[in-house]
Amino acid sequence: MKQCHRCGSPWEKQGQPFAKAKCGVCGEYLHACKNCKHHNPLEYNQCNLAGSEWVSDREKANDCSWFEFAVGRNLNKKDTAARAREEFDKLFAAPSVTKQNAVG
């Protein structure tokens, strides 16, 4: 199933989205690296295809002629680093102080 990398909603149209196509649910661009089957954050240039041009923002629309909508992978999961950072922030967050539990 083709789905938006941000919200995970399905894109059920045939073919590939045009360059400025947006998700009908969250408004994110669909013709973007993070929706492409060639996107790989571990590769040089974050793309499995040698010779691909550098794209500065992988979530924005682009004109890559090699774009192929990824099928069958869950794209809307946060990457490991983002999840780890959120958990870290939760552990070391300062407790909130209200008038009721403030001393003095």
ZALUMPA-762544 format. One record per residue (C-alpha): chain; z, y, x; residue in one letter. Coordinates in nm, 3 decimals. Example, Ala and Ser with C-alpha at 12.3 -4.5 7.8 and 13.67 -1.06 7.14 Angstrom:
! residues 2
A / 0.780 / -0.450 / 1.230 / a
A / 0.714 / -0.106 / 1.367 / s
//
This chain:
! residues 104
A / 0.000 / 0.000 / 0.000 / m
A / -0.086 / 0.349 / 0.123 / k
A / 0.209 / 0.584 / 0.095 / q
A / 0.329 / 0.930 / 0.193 / c
A / 0.517 / 0.935 / 0.522 / h
A / 0.776 / 1.179 / 0.385 / r
A / 0.869 / 1.055 / 0.037 / c
A / 0.714 / 0.708 / 0.028 / g
A / 0.522 / 0.766 / -0.295 / s
A / 0.205 / 0.555 / -0.319 / p
A / -0.144 / 0.698 / -0.275 / w
A / -0.368 / 0.473 / -0.478 / e
A / -0.708 / 0.640 / -0.442 / k
A / -0.994 / 0.463 / -0.265 / q
A / -1.104 / 0.566 / 0.084 / g
A / -0.934 / 0.823 / 0.302 / q
A / -0.775 / 1.151 / 0.193 / p
A / -0.967 / 1.465 / 0.283 / f
A / -0.819 / 1.684 / 0.557 / a
A / -0.608 / 1.910 / 0.333 / k
A / -0.509 / 1.651 / 0.068 / a
A / -0.141 / 1.666 / -0.028 / k
A / 0.104 / 1.417 / -0.178 / c
A / 0.136 / 1.466 / -0.551 / g
A / 0.514 / 1.421 / -0.535 / v
A / 0.642 / 1.610 / -0.229 / c
A / 0.340 / 1.819 / -0.128 / g
A / 0.321 / 1.683 / 0.228 / e
A / -0.021 / 1.652 / 0.390 / y
A / -0.167 / 1.301 / 0.368 / l
A / -0.438 / 1.328 / 0.638 / h
A / -0.174 / 1.352 / 0.911 / a
A / -0.086 / 1.144 / 1.216 / c
A / 0.232 / 1.006 / 1.060 / k
A / 0.022 / 0.847 / 0.783 / n
A / -0.235 / 0.702 / 1.024 / c
A / -0.246 / 0.337 / 1.126 / k
A / -0.312 / 0.447 / 1.486 / h
A / 0.003 / 0.663 / 1.510 / h
A / 0.246 / 0.518 / 1.761 / n
A / 0.527 / 0.739 / 1.901 / p
A / 0.562 / 0.507 / 2.200 / l
A / 0.205 / 0.558 / 2.324 / e
A / 0.071 / 0.840 / 2.536 / y
A / -0.039 / 1.113 / 2.297 / n
A / 0.143 / 0.916 / 2.021 / q
A / -0.184 / 0.739 / 1.934 / c
A / -0.307 / 0.384 / 1.996 / n
A / -0.660 / 0.514 / 2.055 / l
A / -0.744 / 0.621 / 2.409 / a
A / -0.915 / 0.958 / 2.421 / g
A / -0.761 / 1.100 / 2.109 / s
A / -0.690 / 1.470 / 2.116 / e
A / -0.336 / 1.608 / 2.131 / w
A / -0.190 / 1.703 / 1.793 / v
A / 0.115 / 1.927 / 1.818 / s
A / 0.259 / 1.859 / 1.473 / d
A / 0.219 / 1.498 / 1.357 / r
A / 0.317 / 1.583 / 0.997 / e
A / 0.055 / 1.856 / 0.943 / k
A / -0.304 / 1.810 / 0.830 / a
A / -0.562 / 1.747 / 1.100 / n
A / -0.935 / 1.680 / 1.134 / d
A / -0.913 / 1.360 / 1.338 / c
A / -1.225 / 1.155 / 1.270 / s
A / -1.039 / 0.834 / 1.366 / w
A / -0.779 / 0.873 / 1.090 / f
A / -0.722 / 0.557 / 0.885 / e
A / -0.446 / 0.556 / 0.626 / f
A / -0.176 / 0.310 / 0.730 / a
A / -0.134 / 0.023 / 0.485 / v
A / 0.171 / -0.196 / 0.436 / g
A / 0.434 / -0.023 / 0.646 / r
A / 0.726 / 0.182 / 0.529 / n
A / 0.651 / 0.526 / 0.667 / l
A / 0.926 / 0.723 / 0.498 / n
A / 1.213 / 0.576 / 0.700 / k
A / 1.365 / 0.816 / 0.945 / k
A / 1.308 / 0.729 / 1.305 / d
A / 1.589 / 0.575 / 1.504 / t
A / 1.670 / 0.893 / 1.696 / a
A / 1.706 / 1.100 / 1.378 / a
A / 1.933 / 0.839 / 1.217 / r
A / 2.144 / 0.815 / 1.532 / a
A / 2.182 / 1.193 / 1.545 / r
A / 2.293 / 1.208 / 1.181 / e
A / 2.555 / 0.938 / 1.241 / e
A / 2.676 / 1.116 / 1.554 / f
A / 2.708 / 1.445 / 1.364 / d
A / 2.907 / 1.271 / 1.088 / k
A / 3.152 / 1.126 / 1.341 / l
A / 3.222 / 1.454 / 1.516 / f
A / 3.190 / 1.700 / 1.228 / a
A / 3.474 / 1.945 / 1.197 / a
A / 3.684 / 1.887 / 0.886 / p
A / 3.636 / 2.154 / 0.623 / s
A / 3.929 / 2.384 / 0.567 / v
A / 4.007 / 2.512 / 0.220 / t
A / 4.277 / 2.746 / 0.097 / k
A / 4.466 / 2.454 / -0.053 / q
A / 4.500 / 2.254 / 0.268 / n
A / 4.522 / 2.544 / 0.513 / a
A / 4.855 / 2.594 / 0.682 / v
A / 5.010 / 2.935 / 0.691 / g
//
